[in-house]
Each structure stands twice: as C-alpha cells, then as structure tokens.
Amino acid sequence: MADQVTVKLPDGSTREYSAGVTPAEVAASIGRRLADAAVAASVDGATVDLDRPISADAEVAIITADSAEGLYVLRHSTAHVLAQAVLDLFPGARYAIGPPIADGFYYDFELPAHPDGSPAHFTEADLEQIDARMREIIGEAQPFVREEMGKTDGLELFADQPFKREIIEGAESNEGAEGGVVSVYRNPHPGDGAASSFVDLCRGPHVPHTKRLGAFKLMKVAGAYWRGDEKRPMLQRIYGTAWATKKDLDDHLHRLAEAERRDHRKLGVELDLISFPDELGGGLAVWHPKGAKVRKQMEDFSRAEHEAADYDFVVTPHLTKAALFETSGHLDFYADGMYPPMEMEGAKYYPKPMNCPMHCLIFRSRTRSYRELPLRLFEFGTVYRYERSGVLHGLLRTRGFTQDDSHIYCTADQIVPELTSLLGFVLRILRAFGFEHFEAELSTRPVGKSVGADEDWERATEALHEALRQSGLPYTVAEGEGAFYGPKIDVHLHDAIGRRWQLSTLQVDFNHPIRFDLTYVGQDNERHRPIMIHRALFGSVERFFGILVEHYAGAFPTWLAPVQVQVLPVADRHDDYAARVVDRLTSAGFRAELTDATHDTLGARVRKGKLEKIPYLLVVGDSDVEGQTVGVNVRGADRPERDVPLDDFVARLAAEVAARS
C-alpha cells in the first residue's frame, strides 16, 4: 500500500493524505462545518461509512444529511434504531428487513404469539413506547460499527432469527451478503462489550453514531407478507419518517396533514362528486352529477383544443377479439394486467387495456398518402386493466379509466416539428388547468433488445431533446429506460403543496407500424413505413380529475366549478327576483342554482354554500329587487360586496370564465 493517497474532490481540486485516511478526516481537513454535517461519503462512486479507510487514490465526495444520498443513510440508520428498540421491548420478536423508502423507512417484525396462540399486533400505545426507547438509544450516541464475517459465522450469529438466516442463505446479491462475506453493523451500549450490542445484517453505510439522528416520527403499522408472497408469514410493518432537521420533519408532517385535508376520496364524498359503491367492485367509480359537470368541462375544453389543433376524432369499442392483442404484443407483455377473456361464438374477447391497436386498424383501413401525414387521431377511450386491490387508490389508481389518447402517424422528417409542437400543446393545456411548475424525463434506447433502425432512434431521441430545449423545460435523461419500441418524454408537474405527479407522455414507437404492417404512399409513389407517436395528455381523465381536486382542495376555479353561482333570497318575498337572476345567469351559459329560503336561515345557507366551495354566493334582498343588483360573496373574500349591478356581475363572471383564471 502506498504511503500517500491523492483524493480528488467534487470541485476538481486534489489533496494529499496518508494512506488509510478516512472520509471523516478528509471532511475535517476541509472544514469543521462540513465535518459536523457529514453522515457518509462517496468513494469512487460507492457510498461508504465515514470511518472506512481510503487506501488508494480516489474521488471522494462528503455526503451530508440534507442531500438525497444523506437522507437515505439517515433513514436507514433510523430503521436500525427502530429494530433495536422493538427487540429491547418485545423479547422473542423476530426482525426481517428495514429499508429506506421515499420520505422515510419501515421495518418488518414477527411478534411472539399471545399465550392463547392468537397473533400479536402492535398498538398505538406500543408505538409510543417504541418511540421513547428509540430516543433513549439516540441519546446514548451508540456507534454504528461494521463487521464482516463468513456466511457460516453469519448463520450462527442469527441462529434465532429465521428471516436473517434466509437472507444469508439466499442469493449473493441479497442484503448484507456478497461473495461469501456477510456484513453486519453493531450498536454497542455505552460501556458494554459486543456481547450486549444490537446487531443487524446490513451492507450499510450508516451515520457514525445514533446521536446524529432524532428528527423522526413513527407513522403507522400495517401488515406485510414476507417477501411480498401471500403464502409466506404475515409480518407487522412499522412505517416512519426521518429528516435532517426538526424543521424539515415539521414541514413534511404539515404537507401530510395538508394532503389528508385535500384527499380527493374524502372531498369526493363531501362535495358529492364521486363514489365507489361496493356493488361495482374495487377500482371502479361512479360520477355524481356535480363530478360529471366538472368532467364535462374538462373534456369539452380538451375536445375544442384538439379540434383547433387539427386532430381527427375517432371512437373504438371497449372489447375486441384476442387476435388484435396478439398482433399488438399486449398478450405477450401485458397479459397479467388484462382482465380475463370472455368466450363468445367460439372466439375469445378481451376488454381493451389500450386504445393504440384499434387506432392502427383505423390507419390501415385504406391506402394512405404522404399528403395526409401527420395524421393525428384522438379519442377519449375507456380502458380496463386489472390492478391488485392493494394498489388501488381512489381515482389515482383504478381498474377502469378513460385516456385522452392520441396517436400521431408521421414521416421520419416530421418527427422533430411534431414533437416540438406536441410538447408545447401539452404544456399549454396543463397551464390552462392552473399548473405552472413542470419538469421532464427523457428515456433513451434500452441496451439489448429494441426494434427500429439506429438512425430512427437517433433522429427520434434528438427530436425529443430539441422539443425539450425549445420548451425551456428542465429535464433529466434516463439512459436506457425507454421502451423497446422507442424513446419517450414523461412530463411531471408539481401541485399546490409541492407534490410531484407524473402525467403526460410523448412516446415514439417503431414497433406498432411494423406489427400492423402500416404503410403510406410517399412522394416517390413507393410504400413507406410511418412512425407512430403515442401521446396521453391528462394520462387518464379519472387520475387528472383526482389531481385537480387535491390541487385546488375541492375549490375548483370558476370555469370548472360544478356550480359557479348560487343565488340566495333573503326571504320568501325575494324568491321571484332571485329566480330571475338565476334565469339570467343560466341563459348566459353559467351554472347557477337557487336556494330555498323556506327552511333554513340565510346564515345557514351561506355557511352551506361556503362548505360546498361555490365560487360566488349572490344574496338578494329588498334593495337588490329595487335596484336590480346583487350582493356578491366571493369565495375566500373577507367581506361581501353590496349593491353590485347584475349586468356588471354577469360581465365580470363572463370575463373570468373566458380567461380561465
């Protein structure tokens, strides 16, 4: 081993150290603030503990808790503390795995059965005890000490832990076991030897000691089958969240509370928009009149925009013979996500999981000329996909949904302008619904199996790059993550509380035109193969509606609101004028309704209208009848507006709806 090693830092600078220097010592030599913030290090691209010696020249980056990599380490370490606390409090418990996940971590346990043989479960009181014990462990500043041993020693160490033994006995790539070597981490109690320490099977890395943790909260308990296999033991999974600082934790908990307040499933019931009757089965919704009104506005706007953008509208059936999906390849690649077939007249029929094969049949129905291209077909097409009940989530993950599905057939020379135009179209429509913050991911050709000529892939990928450059969208590149039939762009948006949603997709496809033998007659009077672009804008109407409900917390902008105006007469004698106001508004194309003054007080009706999140409540009394005015209660405003001329209000409402503001 050399006496000196050269360490290259992320800024390109280099430093010389004695061989065996640790990343912690490198951080300390750079500055105390960095040393205090460090939780792990990257050495030649591998994430390691801060005390791991560096024995050769290397590129080194110090990882801090406020980075994505640092949070991963911090959450993984917090999961270990959770396991230690559970084993301290529940003698005989068996522990399985405890990985970091998005925003947190979990750990799976099997608890000893009750004396009567019934299975034991964690309770809310148990979580409070576990939390308290975790904080004691954290306060002890227990170090995370890495050890490596052979598999035989590892099996002996975990002799009474069957889940750990199964991991060790399994594949080489499993957690904590590589190349015949098992890595474990011990957390010795202060002043005690290794014999009394907590030990876990793990690759690491971890924070230097437990006192680097603490901004965490245990969230809930759920059941989880070992290895996700319904035939294996059911374990108890404790979920938690962990962050670099208490402020970050508090901000996250606030976002969760806000997300719960905005949950479209809850608001869907409260605002009488949708429901999921048990009689229909999981993942299938019915739309109530108010929800259907919002959906109609969404679809009407989308249809008008597509018509103006030179799309041809098509309609396809909900089911088809199996042969269609054999040709398209769906029975080879997506059969597990399809509903089982129906037998009729000696043939098998499937509910369609995709619209694209039927659009290909429309293209193929007659000879096409290059003069027709690009040919843009558009459909609100309802599809059916079998999703496991555990992943169903309101309208965000359903079994029956309607795609705003478009398939564009074009020449190779048309890919760049078409994709550029398409991306601009997508962003313009999404902005009309009130979204402003977007980013994208471009997925390129997968290594190995793919279809299409190299020059087509290069042209299509560069076209996607160019479309993104012209849009000004920030984007990342996912190398090799494209489909086997072409590269794609996924557009992500951020909602009102900062959540990121994957939404629209632009996907270039060389496969379907080959499978369906699609051709057009070119300018040279020869047959050529078109290139196909898949484009879903909303993704699905149901999912986009659910996102809209949560983005606006049910308070839809006026142009989308199911009821835009509610008119409230102060007393019975104002009913006739209130009815004339409603007639005036409905004849102008607005969605207005009249409340009944017979049973509720005015105050009660105003409160009800506010709970229903109606944009405008118009109160009319004696002075309004006399002056042809209305009292305007604007949603969210502190004070009502008095004596507003009805004509002025109608003009104001028309301008707001037209602007979709």
C-alpha positions in Angstrom: 0.0 0.0 0.0 1.3 3.5 -0.9 2.3 5.8 1.9 0.3 8.7 0.4 -3.0 8.8 -1.5 -4.4 11.5 -3.7 -8.0 12.5 -3.1 -9.9 14.3 -5.8 -12.8 16.4 -4.5 -16.0 17.3 -6.4 -14.8 20.8 -7.3 -11.9 19.1 -9.2 -9.2 20.0 -6.6 -6.9 17.4 -5.2 -5.4 16.8 -1.8 -2.7 14.5 -0.5 -3.2 12.4 2.6 -1.5 9.5 4.4 -2.8 6.1 3.2 -5.7 4.9 5.4 -7.1 8.3 5.8 -10.9 8.2 6.5 -13.6 10.3 4.8 -14.3 11.8 8.2 -10.7 13.0 8.4 -10.9 14.4 4.8 -14.1 16.3 5.8 -12.4 17.7 8.9 -9.4 18.9 6.9 -11.8 20.8 4.6 -13.7 22.5 7.4 -15.4 21.9 10.7 -18.9 22.8 9.3 -18.6 20.0 6.7 -17.3 17.6 9.2 -20.2 18.3 11.5 -22.7 17.9 8.6 -21.2 14.7 7.2 -23.1 11.4 7.5 -21.3 9.3 4.9 -19.1 9.6 1.9 -18.9 8.6 -1.8 -15.5 7.0 -2.7 -15.1 6.3 -6.4 -18.9 6.2 -6.7 -19.5 3.8 -3.8 -21.3 5.1 -0.7 -19.3 4.2 2.4 -19.1 4.9 6.2 -17.1 7.9 7.3 -14.6 5.7 9.1 -13.8 3.4 6.1 -10.1 3.8 5.3 -9.0 5.1 1.8 -6.0 3.0 0.8 -5.6 4.2 -2.8 -6.1 7.3 -5.0 -9.8 8.0 -5.1 -12.5 10.5 -6.0 -14.2 11.5 -2.8 -17.4 13.4 -2.0 -18.7 14.0 1.5 -22.4 13.3 1.9 -24.4 15.5 4.2 -27.8 14.8 5.7 -29.6 17.4 3.6 -28.8 15.6 0.3 -30.8 12.8 -1.2 -28.0 10.3 -0.5 -27.6 11.6 3.0 -31.3 11.2 3.8 -31.1 7.6 2.5 -28.3 6.9 5.0 -30.0 8.8 7.8 -33.3 6.9 7.3 -31.6 3.6 7.0 -29.8 4.2 10.3 -33.1 5.3 12.0 -34.7 2.0 10.8 -31.9 0.1 12.6 -32.7 2.1 15.8 -36.3 1.1 15.4 -35.4 -2.6 15.2 -33.2 -2.3 18.3 -36.0 -0.6 20.2 -38.5 -3.3 19.2 -36.2 -6.1 20.2 -35.5 -4.4 23.5 -39.2 -4.0 24.3 -40.6 -7.3 22.8 -38.3 -10.2 23.8 -38.6 -13.0 21.3 -39.5 -10.7 18.4 -38.0 -11.6 15.0 -36.9 -8.9 12.6 -36.8 -9.1 8.9 -35.9 -6.1 6.7 -35.9 -2.3 7.2 -35.1 -0.3 4.1 -35.3 3.4 3.5 -38.2 4.5 1.3 -39.4 7.7 -0.2 -39.7 10.2 2.7 -39.0 7.6 5.4 -38.3 4.0 6.3 -40.0 0.8 7.6 -39.1 -2.3 9.4 -40.9 -5.7 9.4 -41.3 -7.8 12.5 -42.9 -11.0 13.7 -44.1 -10.8 17.2 -44.4 -13.7 19.6 -48.0 -15.0 19.8 -50.2 -14.3 22.7 -50.5 -17.1 25.4 -53.7 -18.3 23.8 -51.9 -18.7 20.5 -53.6 -15.7 18.8 -51.3 -13.4 16.7 -49.9 -10.3 18.4 -50.1 -6.9 16.8 -48.5 -3.5 17.6 -50.9 -0.9 19.1 -50.7 2.9 19.2 -49.5 2.6 22.8 -46.7 0.3 21.6 -45.6 2.9 19.1 -45.4 5.5 21.8 -43.2 3.1 23.9 -41.0 2.3 20.8 -40.6 6.0 20.1 -39.5 6.7 23.6 -37.0 3.8 23.6 -35.6 5.0 20.2 -34.9 8.4 21.7 -33.1 6.8 24.6 -30.9 4.9 22.1 -30.3 8.0 20.1 -29.3 9.9 23.3 -26.7 7.3 24.1 -24.7 8.1 20.9 -24.2 4.5 20.2 -21.7 4.0 17.3 -22.5 2.0 14.2 -19.7 -0.5 14.0 -19.2 -2.5 10.8 -18.0 -6.1 10.9 -17.5 -8.7 8.1 -17.6 -12.5 8.5 -18.1 -15.7 6.6 -21.6 -16.9 5.9 -21.3 -19.8 8.4 -20.5 -17.3 11.2 -23.4 -15.1 10.0 -25.8 -18.0 10.2 -24.6 -18.8 13.7 -24.9 -15.2 14.8 -28.5 -15.1 13.6 -29.4 -18.6 14.7 -32.7 -17.5 16.3 -33.6 -15.1 13.5 -35.1 -17.1 10.6 -35.6 -14.1 8.3 -32.0 -13.0 8.6 -30.8 -16.6 8.0 -33.0 -16.8 4.9 -31.3 -13.7 3.5 -27.8 -15.0 4.2 -28.7 -18.4 2.6 -30.2 -16.7 -0.4 -28.7 -15.1 -3.5 -25.3 -13.4 -3.4 -26.9 -10.1 -4.1 -29.1 -10.1 -1.0 -28.8 -7.5 1.7 -25.6 -7.9 3.7 -24.3 -11.0 1.9 -21.9 -10.7 -1.1 -19.2 -13.0 -2.3 -19.5 -15.4 0.6 -18.9 -12.5 3.1 -21.6 -11.2 5.5 -21.5 -7.6 6.7 -23.2 -6.7 9.9 -23.5 -3.5 12.0 -23.3 -3.5 15.8 -24.6 -0.8 18.1 -22.8 -1.3 21.4 -24.4 0.1 24.5 -22.2 2.6 26.3 -19.6 0.9 28.4 -20.7 -2.6 27.3 -18.9 -5.1 25.1 -20.0 -6.5 21.8 -21.9 -9.3 23.5 -24.6 -6.9 24.7 -24.8 -4.9 21.5 -27.6 -4.8 19.0 -26.6 -6.4 15.7 -28.2 -6.3 12.2 -27.4 -7.8 8.9 -26.7 -4.9 6.5 -24.5 -3.6 3.7 -24.5 -0.1 5.2 -23.4 2.6 5.3 -24.7 4.3 8.4 -24.2 7.5 10.3 -21.2 7.5 12.7 -23.4 7.2 15.8 -27.0 7.4 16.8 -26.9 10.9 18.2 -26.8 12.1 14.5 -30.4 11.0 14.3 -33.6 12.3 16.0 -35.8 14.2 13.6 -38.1 11.2 13.1 -41.7 10.1 13.7 -43.3 6.7 13.7 -46.3 6.9 11.4 -48.4 3.7 11.3 -48.5 -0.1 11.5 -49.5 -2.2 8.5 -49.5 -5.9 7.6 -47.0 -7.1 5.0 -46.3 -10.6 3.7 -42.6 -11.7 4.0 -41.1 -11.2 0.6 -44.4 -9.9 -0.7 -45.6 -13.5 -1.0 -49.2 -14.2 0.2 -48.1 -17.8 1.0 -45.4 -16.6 3.4 -45.8 -15.3 7.0 -47.7 -12.1 7.6 -45.4 -9.6 9.4 -46.1 -6.4 11.2 -44.6 -3.4 9.4 -43.9 -0.2 11.3 -43.6 2.9 9.0 -41.7 6.0 10.0 -40.4 9.2 8.5 -37.0 10.8 9.2 -35.4 14.1 8.1 -32.2 16.0 8.5 -33.7 18.6 10.9 -36.8 19.1 13.1 -37.9 21.9 10.8 -37.7 19.5 7.8 -39.7 16.9 9.7 -42.3 19.5 10.8 -42.6 20.7 7.2 -43.2 17.2 6.0 -45.8 16.5 8.6 -47.6 19.7 7.6 -47.5 18.6 4.0 -49.0 15.2 5.0 -51.8 16.9 7.0 -52.5 19.2 4.1 -52.5 16.2 1.7 -55.0 14.5 4.0 -57.2 17.6 4.0 -57.1 17.6 0.2 -57.6 13.9 -0.3 -59.9 13.5 -3.3 -61.6 10.5 -1.9 -62.7 12.4 1.2 -63.6 15.6 -0.8 -65.3 13.5 -3.5 -67.9 12.4 -0.9 -68.1 15.7 0.9 -68.7 17.6 -2.3 -70.9 14.9 -3.8 -68.6 14.4 -6.8 -67.9 10.6 -7.0 -68.3 7.4 -5.1 -67.0 3.8 -5.2 -70.0 1.5 -4.5 -69.1 -1.9 -3.2 -71.5 -3.4 -5.6 -69.3 -2.4 -8.6 -66.1 -3.9 -7.3 -62.7 -2.3 -6.4 -61.2 0.4 -8.5 -64.5 1.3 -10.3 -66.1 4.7 -9.7 -69.5 6.3 -10.4 -69.6 10.0 -11.2 -72.3 12.0 -9.5 -73.9 15.0 -11.3 -71.5 17.5 -9.8 -68.5 15.5 -10.6 -69.8 14.8 -14.0 -70.2 18.5 -14.6 -66.5 19.1 -13.9 -65.6 16.2 -16.1 -67.7 17.6 -18.9 -65.9 20.9 -18.7 -62.5 19.1 -18.8 -63.5 17.0 -21.8 -65.2 19.8 -23.7 -62.2 22.1 -23.3 -59.9 19.3 -24.4 -62.0 18.4 -27.4 -62.2 22.0 -28.5 -58.4 22.4 -28.2 -57.8 19.2 -30.1 -60.2 20.2 -32.9 -58.4 23.5 -33.2 -55.0 21.6 -33.4 -56.1 19.5 -36.4 -56.8 16.2 -34.7 -59.3 13.8 -36.1 -61.7 12.3 -33.6 -62.3 8.6 -33.5 -64.3 6.1 -31.4 -63.3 2.5 -30.7 -65.1 -0.3 -28.9 -64.5 -1.5 -25.3 -63.6 -5.0 -26.2 -62.1 -7.0 -29.1 -61.0 -10.4 -30.2 -57.8 -11.8 -28.8 -56.1 -11.7 -32.2 -55.8 -7.9 -32.0 -53.7 -8.1 -28.8 -51.7 -11.0 -30.2 -50.7 -8.7 -33.1 -50.0 -5.7 -30.9 -48.0 -7.8 -28.4 -50.1 -7.0 -25.4 -50.8 -10.6 -24.7 -47.1 -11.2 -24.6 -46.2 -8.3 -22.5 -49.3 -7.1 -20.5 -51.4 -10.2 -20.1 -51.1 -10.1 -16.3 -52.6 -6.6 -16.3 -55.5 -7.6 -18.5 -58.9 -8.8 -17.5 -59.5 -12.5 -18.4 -61.2 -13.2 -21.8 -64.9 -13.8 -22.5 -65.9 -16.8 -24.7 -68.4 -15.9 -27.4 -69.2 -17.6 -30.6 -66.1 -19.7 -30.5 -63.8 -16.7 -30.0 -62.1 -15.0 -27.1 -62.8 -11.4 -26.4 -60.8 -9.1 -24.1 -61.8 -5.7 -22.6 -59.2 -3.4 -24.1 -56.2 -2.3 -21.9 -55.0 0.1 -24.6 -56.5 2.1 -27.5 -53.5 2.1 -29.8 -54.1 -1.2 -31.6 -57.5 0.0 -32.7 -56.1 3.3 -33.9 -53.7 1.3 -36.0 -56.6 -0.5 -37.6 -58.1 2.9 -38.5 -54.9 4.0 -40.1 -54.7 0.6 -42.0 -58.3 0.7 -43.2 -57.4 2.3 -46.5 -54.4 3.4 -48.5 -52.7 6.5 -47.0 -50.8 9.2 -48.8 -47.9 11.2 -47.5 -50.2 14.2 -48.0 -52.3 13.0 -45.1 -49.4 13.0 -42.7 -49.1 13.8 -39.9 -52.4 12.1 -39.2 -53.5 12.8 -35.7 -56.1 10.5 -34.2 -57.7 11.4 -30.9 -60.1 9.6 -28.6 -61.5 9.6 -25.1 -61.1 5.9 -24.9 -62.1 3.9 -21.8 -59.7 1.0 -21.0 -59.7 -1.7 -18.4 -56.6 -3.0 -16.5 -56.6 -5.4 -13.6 -54.8 -3.9 -10.7 -54.2 -5.7 -7.4 -56.5 -4.5 -4.7 -53.6 -3.4 -2.6 -52.5 -0.7 -5.1 -56.0 0.8 -5.8 -56.2 4.4 -4.7 -59.4 6.3 -5.4 -59.3 7.8 -8.9 -55.5 7.8 -8.9 -55.2 4.1 -9.5 -58.3 2.4 -10.9 -59.3 -0.6 -12.9 -61.4 1.2 -15.4 -60.4 4.7 -16.7 -60.6 6.9 -19.7 -57.5 8.0 -21.5 -57.3 11.2 -23.6 -55.4 9.2 -26.1 -53.8 10.4 -29.2 -51.7 8.6 -31.8 -49.9 10.5 -34.5 -48.6 8.9 -37.6 -45.9 10.8 -39.4 -42.8 10.6 -41.6 -39.3 10.5 -40.2 -38.8 14.1 -41.4 -41.8 15.2 -39.4 -40.7 13.9 -36.0 -38.8 17.0 -34.8 -41.5 19.6 -35.6 -44.3 17.3 -34.5 -42.8 16.5 -31.1 -41.9 20.1 -30.6 -45.5 21.2 -31.3 -46.9 18.4 -29.2 -44.9 19.3 -26.1 -46.0 23.0 -26.5 -49.6 21.8 -26.8 -49.3 19.6 -23.7 -47.9 22.4 -21.6 -50.5 24.9 -22.8 -53.4 22.7 -21.9 -51.9 21.9 -18.4 -51.3 25.6 -17.7 -55.0 26.2 -18.5 -55.9 24.0 -15.6 -53.7 26.0 -13.3 -50.4 24.2 -13.2 -47.2 26.1 -13.7 -44.3 24.1 -12.4 -43.1 21.3 -14.7 -40.1 19.1 -15.3 -39.5 16.2 -17.7 -37.5 13.0 -18.0 -36.3 11.7 -21.4 -35.8 8.0 -21.6 -33.4 6.7 -24.2 -32.9 3.4 -26.1 -32.5 0.4 -23.8 -29.4 -1.7 -24.1 -30.1 -5.0 -25.8 -33.5 -5.8 -27.3 -35.1 -3.0 -29.2 -36.7 -2.5 -32.6 -36.0 0.1 -35.3 -33.0 1.3 -37.2 -30.2 3.2 -35.5 -30.9 6.3 -37.5 -34.5 6.3 -36.5 -33.6 6.0 -32.8 -31.1 8.8 -33.2 -33.5 11.1 -35.0 -36.3 10.4 -32.5 -34.1 10.9 -29.5 -32.7 14.2 -30.9 -36.2 15.3 -31.7 -37.2 14.8 -28.0 -34.1 16.7 -26.9 -35.0 19.5 -29.3 -38.6 19.7 -28.2 -37.5 20.0 -24.6 -34.9 22.6 -25.4 -37.5 24.7 -27.2 -40.0 24.4 -24.4 -37.5 25.6 -21.8 -38.5 22.7 -19.5 -35.8 21.4 -17.1 -35.2 17.7 -17.8 -33.1 14.8 -16.9 -32.1 11.9 -19.1 -32.8 8.3 -18.1 -30.3 6.4 -20.1 -31.6 3.1 -21.4 -35.0 3.5 -19.8 -37.0 3.8 -23.0 -39.4 1.2 -24.2 -38.1 -1.5 -26.6 -40.1 0.3 -29.4 -38.9 3.9 -28.9 -37.7 6.7 -26.7 -40.1 8.9 -24.7 -40.7 12.1 -22.6 -42.6 11.9 -19.3 -43.8 15.3 -18.1 -44.1 15.8 -14.4 -45.9 18.6 -12.6 -45.9 20.0 -9.1 -49.2 20.7 -7.4 -50.2 23.4 -4.9 -48.4 21.7 -2.0 -45.3 20.7 -3.9 -46.1 17.1 -4.7 -44.7 15.7 -8.0 -47.0 13.9 -10.3 -46.0 12.0 -13.5 -48.6 13.0 -16.1 -48.3 13.4 -19.8 -46.2 11.1 -22.0 -44.9 11.5 -25.6 -43.6 8.2 -26.9 -42.1 7.4 -30.2 -43.0 3.9 -31.5 -41.3 2.0 -34.3 -43.0 -1.3 -33.2 -46.7 -0.9 -33.9 -46.3 0.2 -37.5 -44.2 -3.0 -38.1 -46.6 -5.3 -36.2 -49.6 -3.9 -38.1 -47.8 -3.5 -41.4 -48.7 0.2 -41.6 -47.6 1.9 -44.8 -48.2 5.1 -46.7 -47.5 6.0 -50.3 -44.7 8.5 -50.5 -43.9 11.3 -52.9 -41.9 8.7 -54.9 -45.0 6.6 -55.3 -43.4 3.9 -53.2 -44.7 2.4 -49.9 -43.0 3.7 -46.7 -43.4 2.8 -43.0 -44.8 5.7 -40.8 -43.5 6.4 -37.4 -46.1 6.4 -34.6 -46.2 8.8 -31.6 -48.3 7.9 -28.5 -49.5 10.9 -26.6 -51.6 10.9 -23.4 -52.1 14.4 -22.0 -54.2 14.0 -18.9 -52.9 10.4 -18.7 -56.4 9.4 -17.7 -59.4 11.7 -17.1 -60.0 10.0 -13.7 -56.5 10.5 -12.4 -56.3 14.0 -13.7 -59.6 14.8 -12.0 -58.3 13.4 -8.7 -55.1 15.5 -9.0 -57.2 18.6 -9.7 -59.4 18.0 -6.7 -56.3 17.8 -4.5 -54.5 20.7 -6.2 -57.5 23.0 -5.5 -58.6 21.3 -2.3 -62.0 21.0 -3.9 -62.3 24.7 -4.6 -62.3 24.5 -8.4 -61.7 27.7 -10.4 -64.9 29.3 -11.6 -64.7 27.9 -15.1 -64.5 24.3 -13.8 -66.7 24.5 -10.7 -69.9 22.3 -10.9 -71.9 25.2 -9.5 -70.5 28.6 -10.3 -73.1 30.8 -8.7 -75.7 30.2 -6.0 -78.4 32.7 -5.5 -79.8 33.2 -2.0 -83.0 35.2 -1.5 -83.1 36.8 2.0 -86.8 36.0 2.4 -89.7 34.5 0.6 -90.7 37.8 -0.9 -87.4 37.9 -2.8 -87.9 34.5 -4.5 -89.2 35.9 -7.8 -86.3 38.2 -8.3 -83.8 35.5 -7.2 -85.3 33.2 -9.8 -85.0 35.9 -12.5 -81.3 36.3 -11.5 -80.8 32.5 -11.9 -82.5 32.6 -15.3 -80.3 35.5 -16.4 -77.2 33.5 -15.4 -78.2 30.2 -16.9 -79.3 31.8 -20.2 -75.8 33.3 -20.4 -74.3 29.8 -20.1 -73.4 29.8 -16.5 -74.1 27.0 -13.9 -76.3 28.7 -11.4 -78.8 27.4 -8.8 -81.4 28.9 -6.4 -81.6 28.0 -2.7 -84.8 27.6 -0.9 -85.5 30.2 1.8 -88.3 28.2 3.3 -86.5 26.0 5.8 -83.0 27.5 6.5 -81.9 30.9 7.7 -79.8 33.0 5.4 -76.8 32.5 7.6 -77.1 28.7 7.5 -77.5 28.8 3.7 -74.4 31.0 3.3 -72.4 28.6 5.5 -73.6 25.6 3.5 -72.6 27.3 0.2 -69.1 28.0 1.6 -68.7 24.4 2.6 -69.7 23.4 -0.9 -66.8 25.7 -2.1 -69.1 27.6 -4.6 -67.2 30.4 -6.2 -70.0 33.1 -5.9 -72.9 33.3 -3.5 -75.3 36.1 -4.5 -77.6 37.3 -1.7 -80.6 39.3 -2.9 -82.9 41.4 -0.6 -85.2 44.4 -0.8 -82.6 46.9 -2.1 -81.5 44.4 -4.8 -85.0 43.9 -6.1 -85.5 47.7 -6.3 -82.1 48.4 -7.9 -81.6 45.2 -10.0 -78.4 44.5 -8.0 -76.9 41.6 -6.1 -74.8 41.2 -3.0 -71.7 39.2 -4.0 -70.0 36.9 -1.6 -66.7 35.8 -3.3 -65.2 32.5 -2.2 -62.4 33.2 0.2 -63.1 37.0 0.5 -63.4 38.6 3.9 -66.3 40.9 3.1 -69.3 40.7 0.8 -69.8 43.3 -2.0 -73.1 45.2 -1.7 -75.3 46.6 -4.4 -73.4 45.2 -7.4 -75.4 45.8 -10.7 -76.5 42.5 -12.1 -75.2 43.4 -15.5 -71.8 44.2 -14.1 -71.6 40.9 -12.3 -72.6 38.9 -15.4 -69.9 40.7 -17.4 -67.3 40.1 -14.7 -68.2 36.4 -14.5 -68.0 36.0 -18.3 -64.5 37.6 -18.3 -63.3 35.3 -15.5 -64.6 32.2 -17.1 -63.3 33.1 -20.6 -59.8 33.8 -19.1 -60.0 30.5 -17.0 -58.5 32.5 -14.2 
